[in-house]
Amino acid sequence: MKLLREYDIDIAKLNPGQYNYSFRVEDAFFELFENSLIDHGSLRAEVMLEKKISFISLDFRISGTVELTCDRSLDLFDYDLSTDNELILKFGEEARELSDEMEVIPFETKQINVAQYLYEFISVAVPMKKLHPRYQDESDEDQMVFSSEEPDTDKEKNEDAEIDPRWNALKKLKNK
């Protein structure tokens, strides 16, 4: 838990204004989160905090590399990750989340820990489909695609084919 304290920002002592913070996000950081999508990475997070009377604005700029597993080959590869995110923390009676970009924190909050926010922003920036760079240049034609639909040419042939007379009788009932 000592590692989590490295991501604390003491907001009680801050006067209204802008403040910059820098954090390193390494392998030990990802170990703090159960079932993490990422085990290895080396990132730098720049956080610009702007404190106002009624709210705090946090701008996160995160960049670096994370190690991912290719969905196709299961090979490990380094993925260059870069993301910019904004979070607004409003002061209020009780803590609650208003949206993905806005939360309410109690008036008496002395410090905030940005570790969870960093983890979430990094996790969301990881692509859904993780492909090793050697597969990135392949065109869609090179990939096998399985579909239950018939090719377009067959559909045209089927439309031109004679309709079974039993269906015509059903269409008459439908039109009534």
MARFI-148522 format. One record per residue (C-alpha): residue number from 1; x, y, z; chain. Coordinates in pm, 1 decimal, always signed. Example, Ala and Ser with C-alpha at 12.3 -4.5 7.8 and 13.67 -1.06 7.14 Angstrom:
// MARFI-148522
NUDO   nr         X         Y         Z  kette
NUDO    1   +1230.0    -450.0    +780.0      A
NUDO    2   +1367.0    -106.0    +714.0      A
***
This chain:
// MARFI-148522
NUDO   nr         X         Y         Z  kette
NUDO    1      +0.0      +0.0      +0.0      A
NUDO    2    +303.5    +225.7     +30.7      A
NUDO    3    +319.9    +233.7    -347.2      A
NUDO    4     -35.3    +371.1    -365.2      A
NUDO    5     +67.0    +668.7    -149.7      A
NUDO    6    +303.5    +778.1    -427.4      A
NUDO    7      -9.2    +874.2    -623.8      A
NUDO    8    -159.5   +1094.8    -350.4      A
NUDO    9    -211.7   +1465.6    -410.4      A
NUDO   10    -264.9   +1678.5     -99.8      A
NUDO   11    -539.5   +1917.6    -208.0      A
NUDO   12    -609.6   +2068.5    +135.4      A
NUDO   13    -289.0   +2275.9    +126.5      A
NUDO   14    -337.2   +2398.7    -229.8      A
NUDO   15    -455.0   +2751.9    -300.3      A
NUDO   16    -667.2   +2810.1    -609.6      A
NUDO   17    -443.2   +2785.4    -915.1      A
NUDO   18    -263.3   +2541.4   -1146.2      A
NUDO   19     -24.5   +2268.0   -1032.8      A
NUDO   20    +167.6   +2005.7   -1230.0      A
NUDO   21    +246.6   +1653.2   -1111.4      A
NUDO   22    +442.0   +1373.5   -1273.6      A
NUDO   23    +404.7   +1001.6   -1201.7      A
NUDO   24    +583.7    +688.2   -1322.0      A
NUDO   25    +366.8    +385.5   -1397.8      A
NUDO   26    +571.7     +64.2   -1394.4      A
NUDO   27    +511.6    -310.6   -1343.1      A
NUDO   28    +464.4    -273.9    -966.2      A
NUDO   29    +176.3     -32.9   -1029.1      A
NUDO   30     -18.7    -290.6   -1232.8      A
NUDO   31     +31.4    -554.1    -961.8      A
NUDO   32    -181.0    -338.2    -728.3      A
NUDO   33    -493.2    -411.8    -933.3      A
NUDO   34    -657.5    -754.9    -937.3      A
NUDO   35    -721.3    -912.6   -1277.2      A
NUDO   36    -530.3    -635.3   -1450.8      A
NUDO   37    -533.9    -640.1   -1830.6      A
NUDO   38    -172.6    -525.8   -1818.6      A
NUDO   39    +114.0    -687.6   -1628.9      A
NUDO   40    +410.9    -499.8   -1769.7      A
NUDO   41    +450.6    -143.2   -1881.6      A
NUDO   42    +656.0    +170.4   -1859.8      A
NUDO   43    +456.2    +490.5   -1877.1      A
NUDO   44    +479.9    +848.8   -1766.9      A
NUDO   45    +172.5   +1037.8   -1650.6      A
NUDO   46    +165.3   +1416.1   -1644.0      A
NUDO   47    -124.0   +1553.4   -1440.1      A
NUDO   48    -219.2   +1919.1   -1454.9      A
NUDO   49    -442.2   +2007.0   -1160.3      A
NUDO   50    -640.0   +2328.2   -1155.5      A
NUDO   51    -803.5   +2406.6    -823.6      A
NUDO   52   -1102.4   +2640.2    -808.8      A
NUDO   53   -1328.7   +2727.4    -517.1      A
NUDO   54   -1599.8   +2471.5    -602.4      A
NUDO   55   -1419.3   +2211.4    -812.1      A
NUDO   56   -1086.1   +2062.5    -922.5      A
NUDO   57   -1002.0   +1997.5   -1286.3      A
NUDO   58    -749.2   +1723.3   -1363.5      A
NUDO   59    -592.9   +1684.5   -1709.2      A
NUDO   60    -408.5   +1355.2   -1757.2      A
NUDO   61    -148.6   +1301.2   -2031.1      A
NUDO   62     -25.1    +944.6   -2025.0      A
NUDO   63    +230.2    +800.4   -2266.7      A
NUDO   64    +468.2    +507.2   -2284.2      A
NUDO   65    +457.4    +138.3   -2370.2      A
NUDO   66    +266.5    -157.8   -2232.0      A
NUDO   67    +321.4    -525.5   -2300.6      A
NUDO   68     +21.3    -694.3   -2462.5      A
NUDO   69     -56.8   -1045.0   -2584.1      A
NUDO   70    -154.9   -1076.4   -2949.5      A
NUDO   71    -508.5   -1213.3   -2990.6      A
NUDO   72    -407.0   -1402.6   -3303.7      A
NUDO   73     -64.9   -1552.8   -3225.2      A
NUDO   74     -46.0   -1517.5   -2843.6      A
NUDO   75    +296.2   -1354.0   -2888.8      A
NUDO   76    +391.1   -1073.7   -2651.7      A
NUDO   77    +457.8    -731.3   -2802.1      A
NUDO   78    +511.3    -373.2   -2686.1      A
NUDO   79    +227.8    -135.4   -2765.0      A
NUDO   80    +285.4    +240.9   -2773.6      A
NUDO   81     +10.9    +396.2   -2567.6      A
NUDO   82     -81.3    +762.9   -2552.8      A
NUDO   83    -398.1    +906.9   -2404.1      A
NUDO   84    -530.9   +1241.4   -2283.6      A
NUDO   85    -817.7   +1250.6   -2036.4      A
NUDO   86    -995.8   +1508.6   -1826.5      A
NUDO   87   -1168.1   +1462.3   -1491.7      A
NUDO   88   -1368.4   +1715.2   -1290.6      A
NUDO   89   -1399.4   +1669.7    -913.8      A
NUDO   90   -1678.4   +1884.8    -768.9      A
NUDO   91   -1706.7   +1948.0    -397.1      A
NUDO   92   -2032.8   +1832.5    -239.3      A
NUDO   93   -2197.8   +1667.0     +60.8      A
NUDO   94   -2115.0   +1304.2     -26.4      A
NUDO   95   -1896.5   +1118.1    -274.6      A
NUDO   96   -2064.5    +995.8    -592.9      A
NUDO   97   -1994.3    +956.2    -960.5      A
NUDO   98   -2195.6   +1181.0   -1190.6      A
NUDO   99   -2044.7   +1059.6   -1518.4      A
NUDO  100   -1721.5    +915.5   -1655.9      A
NUDO  101   -1568.7   +1264.3   -1653.7      A
NUDO  102   -1722.2   +1407.9   -1337.3      A
NUDO  103   -1734.2   +1302.4    -971.3      A
NUDO  104   -1843.4   +1462.6    -647.4      A
NUDO  105   -1602.2   +1451.2    -352.0      A
NUDO  106   -1686.4   +1555.8      +5.3      A
NUDO  107   -1596.3   +1910.3    +114.1      A
NUDO  108   -1366.3   +1774.3    +387.1      A
NUDO  109   -1148.1   +1572.1    +143.7      A
NUDO  110    -782.1   +1639.7    +226.8      A
NUDO  111    -616.1   +1441.1     -48.5      A
NUDO  112    -698.4   +1251.8    -365.0      A
NUDO  113    -528.3    +942.6    -498.0      A
NUDO  114    -500.5    +936.4    -877.4      A
NUDO  115    -386.0    +571.4    -906.5      A
NUDO  116    -733.4    +434.9    -986.9      A
NUDO  117    -789.8    +706.6   -1246.6      A
NUDO  118    -453.4    +633.9   -1409.5      A
NUDO  119    -529.4    +261.9   -1419.5      A
NUDO  120    -872.2    +317.2   -1574.7      A
NUDO  121    -743.5    +560.4   -1838.8      A
NUDO  122    -460.7    +323.3   -1934.8      A
NUDO  123    -694.1     +22.0   -1949.1      A
NUDO  124    -943.6    +203.5   -2169.6      A
NUDO  125    -664.3    +309.9   -2406.7      A
NUDO  126    -567.7     -54.8   -2471.4      A
NUDO  127    -729.0    -161.5   -2801.1      A
NUDO  128   -1006.8    -422.3   -2794.5      A
NUDO  129    -836.3    -619.8   -3069.7      A
NUDO  130    -470.7    -663.0   -2980.0      A
NUDO  131    -270.8    -752.1   -3290.4      A
NUDO  132    +105.6    -793.0   -3307.3      A
NUDO  133    +258.6    -527.1   -3538.1      A
NUDO  134    +350.1    -793.0   -3795.6      A
NUDO  135     -25.1    -845.8   -3857.3      A
NUDO  136    -116.2    -476.1   -3876.2      A
NUDO  137     -29.8    -443.3   -4246.7      A
NUDO  138    -242.2    -735.8   -4363.0      A
NUDO  139    -538.2    -632.8   -4570.3      A
NUDO  140    -886.1    -758.2   -4490.9      A
NUDO  141    -871.4    -978.5   -4802.5      A
NUDO  142    -586.5   -1180.4   -4647.7      A
NUDO  143    -795.9   -1268.3   -4345.8      A
NUDO  144   -1042.2   -1554.6   -4337.8      A
NUDO  145   -1392.7   -1437.9   -4264.1      A
NUDO  146   -1673.2   -1676.4   -4180.6      A
NUDO  147   -2026.1   -1564.3   -4243.9      A
NUDO  148   -2365.0   -1728.5   -4251.4      A
NUDO  149   -2482.1   -1491.8   -4523.1      A
NUDO  150   -2484.5   -1592.7   -4885.9      A
NUDO  151   -2269.5   -1395.1   -5129.8      A
NUDO  152   -2451.3   -1111.7   -5309.5      A
NUDO  153   -2451.1   -1291.2   -5644.6      A
NUDO  154   -2646.2   -1582.7   -5499.0      A
NUDO  155   -2902.8   -1344.2   -5348.8      A
NUDO  156   -2969.4   -1193.9   -5691.4      A
NUDO  157   -3017.2   -1541.7   -5839.1      A
NUDO  158   -3257.7   -1634.2   -5559.9      A
NUDO  159   -3464.7   -1320.2   -5618.2      A
NUDO  160   -3498.1   -1404.5   -5988.2      A
NUDO  161   -3602.4   -1764.0   -5916.1      A
NUDO  162   -3969.7   -1851.3   -5933.2      A
NUDO  163   -4150.2   -1806.4   -5600.6      A
NUDO  164   -4317.1   -2113.1   -5456.0      A
NUDO  165   -4695.6   -2073.0   -5509.7      A
NUDO  166   -4765.0   -2161.1   -5145.9      A
NUDO  167   -4591.8   -1837.4   -5042.3      A
NUDO  168   -4813.7   -1640.6   -5276.5      A
NUDO  169   -5120.6   -1776.9   -5095.4      A
NUDO  170   -4973.4   -1663.5   -4763.0      A
NUDO  171   -4898.4   -1318.1   -4902.2      A
NUDO  172   -5267.2   -1283.2   -4994.8      A
NUDO  173   -5363.7   -1351.3   -4633.2      A
NUDO  174   -5110.2   -1097.8   -4509.1      A
NUDO  175   -5244.3    -823.0   -4736.4      A
NUDO  176   -5603.6    -859.9   -4604.6      A
***
